[in-house]
Amino acid sequence: MRRKKMRENDHKEHNKTLYELLPPKPWSRDAAYAEVLTPFHDDEVVIDQLYSGRTPQTVQEWRGFPLVDIEARLVGVGGKIDVQDFVWAGLGDNLISDRLLRILHEESLIGVDACSVTLTNVEIGTIDLSEDPQYQPPKLYRLVAKGIVQRAPAQVAPPDPDWSLVLDLETWDGSDLCVVWGSWGLVFISQRLVDCLRRHSVRNYRVLPGHEFTVRGHRYIAFRTDG
């Protein structure tokens, strides 16, 4: 327990800020994408569907919930299946390659977890490769954030109205991967994880920096909502 606490404190010293994790812009023309089939969810019910059918009431409860494996269909683009390190599947569904999972396991990261993905279909146009019994589908995993950061109180105004998503940095525990409490599709990563992705030349993502500011000594960070 003491070593874990020391490791978390080291992360806090290194991780001074957050970045929003987003799909590339413009979208990659060749990268395969996915559609999550089960459990289906949106921003309002993601926790009910993915975490044992019940919304957690505390951060500790969030971290302790068992993960639920999911099913998805993989869609190729341009006549091929180009599985990059991130395979985007929509709100809150960040699928990752087997290579990226190994990279994340090798790093001393906090708040990073993953669950298995079963590919029910692997499609190129009208052809479903999964119907071929000899076909070996790529291994994918759903990236799961165990860290939490909370929105700032409504009375905390950002320095610029275009930066309308304001997070309370004092509620962030230094986890390398976190979501916003109550807005589960918004994913943020630490400087440590940004450095890791860049060091390993990870593909098919972008990070959006925020604008940090303080109000009476309290630290906040604001993000643009246009993506």
C-alpha positions as CSV (number, residue, x, y, z in Angstrom):
1,M,0.0,0.0,0.0
2,R,2.8,2.4,0.9
3,R,4.6,1.7,-2.5
4,K,1.4,2.3,-4.3
5,K,0.9,5.6,-2.5
6,M,4.4,6.7,-3.3
7,R,3.9,5.8,-7.0
8,E,0.7,7.9,-7.1
9,N,2.5,10.8,-5.5
10,D,5.3,10.5,-8.2
11,H,2.6,10.6,-10.9
12,K,1.1,13.8,-9.3
13,E,4.5,15.4,-9.4
14,H,5.0,14.5,-13.1
15,N,1.4,14.9,-14.3
16,K,0.7,18.6,-13.9
17,T,-2.0,18.9,-16.7
18,L,-4.5,17.0,-18.8
19,Y,-5.1,16.6,-22.5
20,E,-8.3,15.5,-24.2
21,L,-8.0,12.3,-26.2
22,L,-9.8,12.6,-29.5
23,P,-9.9,10.9,-33.0
24,P,-7.6,12.4,-35.6
25,K,-8.7,15.4,-37.6
26,P,-9.0,15.1,-40.5
27,W,-10.1,11.5,-40.2
28,S,-7.7,8.9,-41.5
29,R,-8.8,7.8,-45.0
30,D,-7.4,4.2,-44.5
31,A,-7.9,3.5,-40.8
32,A,-10.5,0.8,-40.0
33,Y,-13.3,1.9,-37.6
34,A,-15.6,-0.1,-35.3
35,E,-19.1,-0.1,-34.1
36,V,-19.8,-1.4,-30.6
37,L,-22.8,-3.8,-30.7
38,T,-23.2,-4.9,-27.1
39,P,-23.7,-3.4,-24.7
40,F,-25.2,-0.5,-26.6
41,H,-24.9,2.8,-24.7
42,D,-24.8,6.5,-24.9
43,D,-23.4,9.2,-22.6
44,E,-26.3,8.9,-20.2
45,V,-26.3,5.1,-19.6
46,V,-22.7,4.1,-20.3
47,I,-22.0,3.2,-16.7
48,D,-25.3,1.2,-16.3
49,Q,-24.4,-0.8,-19.4
50,L,-20.7,-1.4,-18.9
51,Y,-20.4,-1.7,-15.1
52,S,-22.6,-4.4,-13.7
53,G,-25.9,-2.6,-14.5
54,R,-25.6,0.0,-11.7
55,T,-24.2,3.5,-11.7
56,P,-21.4,4.0,-9.1
57,Q,-21.9,6.6,-6.4
58,T,-18.2,7.1,-5.5
59,V,-14.9,7.1,-7.2
60,Q,-13.9,4.1,-5.1
61,E,-16.9,2.2,-6.3
62,W,-16.1,3.2,-9.9
63,R,-12.6,1.8,-9.7
64,G,-13.8,-1.5,-8.1
65,F,-16.5,-2.4,-10.6
66,P,-15.7,-5.4,-12.8
67,L,-15.4,-4.7,-16.5
68,V,-17.8,-6.1,-19.0
69,D,-16.4,-7.5,-22.3
70,I,-18.0,-6.1,-25.4
71,E,-18.9,-7.2,-29.0
72,A,-18.2,-5.0,-32.0
73,R,-18.0,-5.0,-35.8
74,L,-14.9,-3.9,-37.6
75,V,-15.2,-2.1,-40.9
76,G,-12.4,-1.7,-43.3
77,V,-11.9,1.3,-45.6
78,G,-10.4,1.4,-49.1
79,G,-10.7,-2.3,-49.7
80,K,-8.6,-3.4,-46.7
81,I,-8.5,-3.8,-43.0
82,D,-6.0,-1.3,-41.6
83,V,-6.1,-1.7,-37.9
84,Q,-4.1,1.2,-36.3
85,D,-3.3,1.6,-32.6
86,F,-6.5,3.4,-31.9
87,V,-9.7,2.1,-33.6
88,W,-12.4,4.6,-33.0
89,A,-15.9,3.4,-32.4
90,G,-17.9,6.5,-31.1
91,L,-18.6,8.2,-27.8
92,G,-16.6,6.6,-25.0
93,D,-15.6,3.6,-27.0
94,N,-11.9,3.8,-27.5
95,L,-10.7,0.5,-28.9
96,I,-7.0,-0.2,-29.0
97,S,-4.7,-2.7,-30.8
98,D,-2.8,-5.6,-29.2
99,R,0.4,-3.6,-29.8
100,L,-0.8,-0.6,-27.8
101,L,-2.1,-2.7,-25.0
102,R,1.3,-4.3,-24.6
103,I,2.9,-0.8,-24.6
104,L,0.5,0.4,-21.9
105,H,1.2,-2.7,-19.8
106,E,4.9,-2.1,-19.9
107,E,4.6,1.5,-18.6
108,S,4.0,2.4,-15.0
109,L,0.6,3.9,-15.6
110,I,-2.2,4.6,-13.2
111,G,-5.9,4.4,-14.0
112,V,-5.5,2.5,-17.2
113,D,-7.5,-0.7,-17.8
114,A,-8.9,-2.7,-20.7
115,C,-11.5,-5.3,-21.5
116,S,-11.8,-7.8,-24.3
117,V,-13.6,-7.2,-27.6
118,T,-15.2,-9.9,-29.6
119,L,-15.4,-9.1,-33.3
120,T,-18.7,-10.5,-34.6
121,N,-18.1,-9.1,-38.1
122,V,-15.0,-7.9,-40.0
123,E,-16.3,-6.2,-43.1
124,I,-14.8,-4.8,-46.3
125,G,-17.7,-3.4,-48.4
126,T,-20.2,-6.3,-48.8
127,I,-17.7,-9.0,-47.8
128,D,-17.6,-10.3,-44.2
129,L,-14.2,-11.8,-43.6
130,S,-15.4,-13.4,-40.3
131,E,-17.5,-15.8,-42.3
132,D,-14.3,-17.5,-43.5
133,P,-13.4,-20.1,-40.8
134,Q,-9.7,-19.7,-41.7
135,Y,-9.8,-16.0,-41.1
136,Q,-8.0,-14.8,-37.9
137,P,-9.5,-11.4,-36.8
138,P,-7.2,-8.8,-35.2
139,K,-7.1,-8.6,-31.5
140,L,-8.8,-5.5,-30.1
141,Y,-9.4,-4.2,-26.6
142,R,-11.6,-1.5,-25.1
143,L,-9.5,1.1,-23.3
144,V,-11.1,1.8,-19.9
145,A,-10.3,4.8,-17.7
146,K,-10.4,4.2,-14.0
147,G,-9.4,7.7,-13.1
148,I,-11.9,10.5,-12.5
149,V,-11.8,14.3,-12.8
150,Q,-14.9,16.4,-12.0
151,R,-16.3,19.5,-13.7
152,A,-15.8,22.8,-12.1
153,P,-18.8,24.4,-10.3
154,A,-21.0,26.4,-12.7
155,Q,-20.0,29.7,-11.2
156,V,-16.4,29.2,-12.3
157,A,-16.2,31.0,-15.6
158,P,-13.4,30.2,-18.1
159,P,-11.1,33.1,-19.3
160,D,-12.6,32.7,-22.8
161,P,-16.3,31.6,-23.5
162,D,-15.0,29.4,-26.3
163,W,-13.3,27.2,-23.6
164,S,-16.6,26.2,-22.1
165,L,-15.7,22.8,-20.6
166,V,-14.0,23.6,-17.3
167,L,-12.5,20.8,-15.1
168,D,-11.4,21.1,-11.5
169,L,-7.8,20.0,-11.5
170,E,-7.9,19.7,-7.7
171,T,-10.3,16.7,-8.1
172,W,-7.9,14.8,-10.4
173,D,-5.8,12.2,-8.6
174,G,-3.0,12.1,-11.1
175,S,-4.3,9.1,-13.0
176,D,-2.9,8.8,-16.5
177,L,-6.3,8.0,-18.0
178,C,-9.5,9.5,-16.7
179,V,-13.1,10.4,-17.6
180,V,-15.3,13.3,-16.4
181,W,-17.7,12.3,-13.7
182,G,-21.2,12.3,-15.2
183,S,-19.9,12.9,-18.7
184,W,-18.4,9.4,-19.4
185,G,-17.6,9.9,-23.0
186,L,-15.1,12.6,-22.4
187,V,-11.6,11.0,-22.0
188,F,-8.5,12.8,-20.8
189,I,-4.9,11.7,-20.5
190,S,-1.9,12.8,-18.6
191,Q,1.4,14.3,-19.8
192,R,3.0,11.0,-18.9
193,L,0.6,9.1,-21.2
194,V,1.1,11.7,-24.0
195,D,4.8,11.2,-23.8
196,C,4.4,7.4,-23.9
197,L,2.2,7.6,-27.1
198,R,4.6,9.9,-28.8
199,R,7.7,7.8,-27.8
200,H,6.2,4.7,-29.3
201,S,4.9,6.4,-32.5
202,V,1.3,5.4,-31.7
203,R,-1.1,6.2,-34.6
204,N,-4.6,7.4,-35.2
205,Y,-5.3,9.8,-32.4
206,R,-4.8,13.4,-31.4
207,V,-4.6,15.3,-28.1
208,L,-6.1,18.6,-27.4
209,P,-4.4,20.8,-24.7
210,G,-6.4,22.9,-22.3
211,H,-5.9,26.3,-20.8
212,E,-5.1,26.3,-17.1
213,F,-6.1,29.1,-14.8
214,T,-6.6,29.7,-11.1
215,V,-9.4,31.3,-9.1
216,R,-8.4,32.2,-5.5
217,G,-5.5,29.7,-5.7
218,H,-7.7,26.9,-6.9
219,R,-6.5,25.2,-10.2
220,Y,-8.8,24.7,-13.1
221,I,-8.4,23.7,-16.8
222,A,-10.6,24.7,-19.7
223,F,-11.1,23.0,-23.0
224,R,-12.7,24.1,-26.3
225,T,-15.8,22.1,-27.0
226,D,-15.6,22.2,-30.8
227,G,-13.1,19.3,-30.8
